Amino acid sequence: MAQSNVTLFTVNAILILDNDSHRILTQYYQPPHPYPHNQYASAYPTIKEQRIFEKGLFDKTHKQGTDIILYDNHIVVYKEVVDVIIYVVGGLNENETMLYQVVLALRDSLEILLKHSLDKRTIIDNYDLVSLAVDETVDDGIILETDPIVISTRVTRPPTNDTTINLDLSEQGLMSALQLVRAKVSERVKQAL
């Protein structure tokens, strides 16, 4: 009877490349603990090997009509959007449908976060949001979330409203502030008794 290794580590890499196969964002994952037969070890441990993989992958997928391919013993799902390509790379035994859900969730959450302006310039200008969205979708190769709305709400920026406090530093303003503080202190003392 064959032994199957069940694991949560399903994603080997997430890549966002431009139309010239240049990196915009790349995340290669490797489980933190060793597995039998080094099954989940990174196939591309050096940047040189990663760039060779990315260039070959880009050459095979650029301007193609499919969304799922088998490349270099990996299942690769991808989506082309304007002038970027988003890739999710998994092992040969991974579920293509699940990997496809990850790429769709990442694309849709980025469209929400970047206000439907998913292009190279916008991604670079908002690199922090893009990186956080990737981290909220997949962490160390483990799929965390595939709902783009949930991902985008976890990644939103704090409000940019510039709230300024107008202080009345006149004698009248200071007296009313002092009365307010006295009333609050008096109220707290009464509650303590």
Contacts in CASP RR format, 6 or more apart in sequence:
PFRMAT RR
TARGET T0000
AUTHOR 0000-0000-0000
METHOD contacts of the structure
MODEL  1
MAQSNVTLFTVNAILILDNDSHRILTQYYQPPHPYPHNQYASAYPTIKEQ
RIFEKGLFDKTHKQGTDIILYDNHIVVYKEVVDVIIYVVGGLNENETMLY
QVVLALRDSLEILLKHSLDKRTIIDNYDLVSLAVDETVDDGIILETDPIV
ISTRVTRPPTNDTTINLDLSEQGLMSALQLVRAKVSERVKQAL
5 35 0 8 1.000
5 36 0 8 1.000
5 39 0 8 1.000
7 31 0 8 1.000
7 35 0 8 1.000
7 40 0 8 1.000
8 141 0 8 1.000
8 142 0 8 1.000
8 143 0 8 1.000
9 29 0 8 1.000
9 31 0 8 1.000
9 40 0 8 1.000
9 140 0 8 1.000
9 141 0 8 1.000
9 142 0 8 1.000
10 90 0 8 1.000
10 91 0 8 1.000
10 94 0 8 1.000
10 95 0 8 1.000
10 98 0 8 1.000
10 99 0 8 1.000
10 141 0 8 1.000
10 142 0 8 1.000
10 143 0 8 1.000
11 29 0 8 1.000
11 88 0 8 1.000
11 89 0 8 1.000
11 90 0 8 1.000
11 99 0 8 1.000
11 102 0 8 1.000
11 138 0 8 1.000
11 141 0 8 1.000
11 142 0 8 1.000
11 143 0 8 1.000
12 28 0 8 1.000
12 29 0 8 1.000
12 42 0 8 1.000
12 43 0 8 1.000
12 74 0 8 1.000
12 89 0 8 1.000
12 90 0 8 1.000
12 91 0 8 1.000
12 141 0 8 1.000
13 26 0 8 1.000
13 27 0 8 1.000
13 28 0 8 1.000
13 29 0 8 1.000
13 44 0 8 1.000
13 87 0 8 1.000
13 88 0 8 1.000
13 89 0 8 1.000
13 90 0 8 1.000
14 25 0 8 1.000
14 26 0 8 1.000
14 27 0 8 1.000
14 86 0 8 1.000
14 87 0 8 1.000
14 88 0 8 1.000
14 89 0 8 1.000
14 102 0 8 1.000
14 106 0 8 1.000
14 134 0 8 1.000
14 137 0 8 1.000
14 138 0 8 1.000
15 23 0 8 1.000
15 25 0 8 1.000
15 26 0 8 1.000
15 27 0 8 1.000
15 54 0 8 1.000
15 57 0 8 1.000
15 85 0 8 1.000
15 86 0 8 1.000
15 87 0 8 1.000
15 89 0 8 1.000
16 23 0 8 1.000
16 24 0 8 1.000
16 25 0 8 1.000
16 26 0 8 1.000
16 84 0 8 1.000
16 85 0 8 1.000
16 86 0 8 1.000
16 87 0 8 1.000
16 123 0 8 1.000
16 130 0 8 1.000
17 23 0 8 1.000
17 24 0 8 1.000
17 54 0 8 1.000
17 58 0 8 1.000
17 84 0 8 1.000
17 85 0 8 1.000
17 87 0 8 1.000
18 24 0 8 1.000
18 83 0 8 1.000
18 84 0 8 1.000
18 85 0 8 1.000
18 120 0 8 1.000
19 62 0 8 1.000
19 83 0 8 1.000
19 84 0 8 1.000
19 85 0 8 1.000
19 120 0 8 1.000
21 54 0 8 1.000
21 55 0 8 1.000
21 56 0 8 1.000
21 58 0 8 1.000
21 59 0 8 1.000
21 62 0 8 1.000
23 51 0 8 1.000
23 54 0 8 1.000
24 84 0 8 1.000
24 120 0 8 1.000
24 123 0 8 1.000
24 124 0 8 1.000
25 123 0 8 1.000
25 127 0 8 1.000
25 130 0 8 1.000
25 131 0 8 1.000
25 134 0 8 1.000
26 50 0 8 1.000
26 54 0 8 1.000
27 134 0 8 1.000
27 138 0 8 1.000
28 42 0 8 1.000
28 44 0 8 1.000
28 50 0 8 1.000
29 42 0 8 1.000
29 138 0 8 1.000
29 140 0 8 1.000
29 141 0 8 1.000
30 40 0 8 1.000
30 41 0 8 1.000
30 42 0 8 1.000
30 140 0 8 1.000
31 40 0 8 1.000
31 140 0 8 1.000
31 141 0 8 1.000
32 140 0 8 1.000
35 41 0 8 1.000
43 49 0 8 1.000
43 53 0 8 1.000
43 72 0 8 1.000
43 73 0 8 1.000
43 74 0 8 1.000
44 50 0 8 1.000
44 53 0 8 1.000
53 72 0 8 1.000
56 71 0 8 1.000
57 71 0 8 1.000
57 72 0 8 1.000
57 76 0 8 1.000
57 87 0 8 1.000
58 85 0 8 1.000
60 69 0 8 1.000
60 71 0 8 1.000
61 69 0 8 1.000
61 71 0 8 1.000
61 76 0 8 1.000
61 78 0 8 1.000
61 85 0 8 1.000
61 87 0 8 1.000
62 80 0 8 1.000
62 85 0 8 1.000
63 80 0 8 1.000
67 77 0 8 1.000
67 78 0 8 1.000
67 79 0 8 1.000
67 100 0 8 1.000
67 103 0 8 1.000
68 75 0 8 1.000
68 76 0 8 1.000
68 77 0 8 1.000
68 96 0 8 1.000
68 99 0 8 1.000
68 100 0 8 1.000
69 75 0 8 1.000
69 76 0 8 1.000
69 78 0 8 1.000
70 76 0 8 1.000
70 92 0 8 1.000
73 91 0 8 1.000
73 92 0 8 1.000
74 89 0 8 1.000
74 90 0 8 1.000
74 91 0 8 1.000
74 92 0 8 1.000
75 89 0 8 1.000
75 90 0 8 1.000
75 91 0 8 1.000
75 92 0 8 1.000
75 94 0 8 1.000
75 96 0 8 1.000
75 99 0 8 1.000
76 87 0 8 1.000
76 88 0 8 1.000
76 89 0 8 1.000
76 90 0 8 1.000
77 87 0 8 1.000
77 88 0 8 1.000
77 96 0 8 1.000
77 99 0 8 1.000
77 100 0 8 1.000
77 102 0 8 1.000
77 103 0 8 1.000
78 85 0 8 1.000
78 86 0 8 1.000
78 87 0 8 1.000
78 88 0 8 1.000
78 103 0 8 1.000
79 85 0 8 1.000
79 86 0 8 1.000
79 103 0 8 1.000
79 104 0 8 1.000
79 107 0 8 1.000
81 107 0 8 1.000
81 111 0 8 1.000
81 118 0 8 1.000
81 119 0 8 1.000
82 118 0 8 1.000
82 119 0 8 1.000
82 120 0 8 1.000
83 119 0 8 1.000
83 120 0 8 1.000
84 118 0 8 1.000
84 119 0 8 1.000
84 120 0 8 1.000
84 123 0 8 1.000
86 103 0 8 1.000
86 106 0 8 1.000
86 107 0 8 1.000
86 110 0 8 1.000
87 103 0 8 1.000
88 99 0 8 1.000
88 100 0 8 1.000
88 102 0 8 1.000
88 103 0 8 1.000
88 106 0 8 1.000
88 138 0 8 1.000
90 99 0 8 1.000
98 143 0 8 1.000
101 146 0 8 1.000
102 137 0 8 1.000
102 138 0 8 1.000
102 143 0 8 1.000
102 146 0 8 1.000
104 146 0 8 1.000
104 148 0 8 1.000
105 137 0 8 1.000
105 145 0 8 1.000
105 146 0 8 1.000
105 147 0 8 1.000
105 148 0 8 1.000
105 151 0 8 1.000
106 133 0 8 1.000
106 134 0 8 1.000
106 137 0 8 1.000
106 148 0 8 1.000
106 151 0 8 1.000
107 118 0 8 1.000
107 148 0 8 1.000
108 148 0 8 1.000
109 133 0 8 1.000
109 136 0 8 1.000
109 137 0 8 1.000
109 148 0 8 1.000
109 149 0 8 1.000
109 151 0 8 1.000
109 152 0 8 1.000
109 155 0 8 1.000
110 118 0 8 1.000
110 123 0 8 1.000
110 130 0 8 1.000
110 133 0 8 1.000
111 118 0 8 1.000
111 148 0 8 1.000
112 148 0 8 1.000
112 149 0 8 1.000
112 152 0 8 1.000
113 126 0 8 1.000
113 129 0 8 1.000
113 130 0 8 1.000
113 133 0 8 1.000
113 152 0 8 1.000
113 155 0 8 1.000
113 156 0 8 1.000
114 122 0 8 1.000
114 123 0 8 1.000
114 126 0 8 1.000
114 129 0 8 1.000
114 130 0 8 1.000
123 130 0 8 1.000
129 155 0 8 1.000
129 157 0 8 1.000
132 154 0 8 1.000
132 155 0 8 1.000
133 151 0 8 1.000
133 152 0 8 1.000
133 155 0 8 1.000
136 144 0 8 1.000
136 145 0 8 1.000
136 151 0 8 1.000
136 154 0 8 1.000
136 155 0 8 1.000
137 143 0 8 1.000
137 144 0 8 1.000
137 145 0 8 1.000
137 146 0 8 1.000
137 151 0 8 1.000
138 144 0 8 1.000
145 151 0 8 1.000
145 154 0 8 1.000
168 174 0 8 1.000
168 176 0 8 1.000
END
